Structure formats: structure tokens, C-alpha cells
Amino acid sequence: MAAPEVLWRHTLLDGSVAHCVLAPARPVNFVVWYLNDVVQGVREFEDVEEAREWATTTLRQKNSHARGRSPSVGSVLGGDPRSSRA
């Protein structure tokens, strides 16, 4: 298994920090996103490049819309921490 990789990190206007980590593993790769080091969601991918693409486009785009306002924990990254798939 390769080492986890931080794909992006943003500091929001209210000082909160959102970041996304890719944990490559076989047969499933995980993308995990956080707000202030609390898991906000997890998504599984069979292909590591698909995981990286999703996290750096779709998920990052969702996060960029929340960067200009004071976020709530559940709304920043569009994920439900109880869900294993976004």
C-alpha cells in the first residue's frame, strides 16, 4: 500500500481548515475529506486515478463554493460523515 497523499487543503475565512486525503490501497482506494480534522465523508474507488480526479475536481469544486462564507460542519464539503459513499 502506498502512503496516504494530501490532495488539497484550504483555510476558510472563519479559520476552519478543510482537507482531502487519498489513501491508496488494493483493491479499494479511499478518498477521505475533513473539516478541522473531523471526517466529513469517505468515498471508495477501484481506480486510484479516478479517485484522485474526483477529489481534485468534483470535491474541491464543492469546497471552493463554501470558502467565502462561514461554513457549518455538514455543509462545507457536501458529505454526510455517516455515509461511506458520496
HELIX and SHEET records of a PDB file:
HELIX    1   1 VAL A   48  TRP A   54  1                                   7    
HELIX    2   2 ALA A   55  LEU A   59  3                                   5    
HELIX    3   3 ARG A   60  ALA A   66  1                                   7    
SHEET    1   A 4 GLU A   5  THR A  11  0                                        
SHEET    2   A 4 VAL A  17  ALA A  23 -1                                        
SHEET    3   A 4 ASN A  29  LEU A  35 -1                                        
SHEET    4   A 4 VAL A  38  PHE A  45 -1                                        
END                                                                             
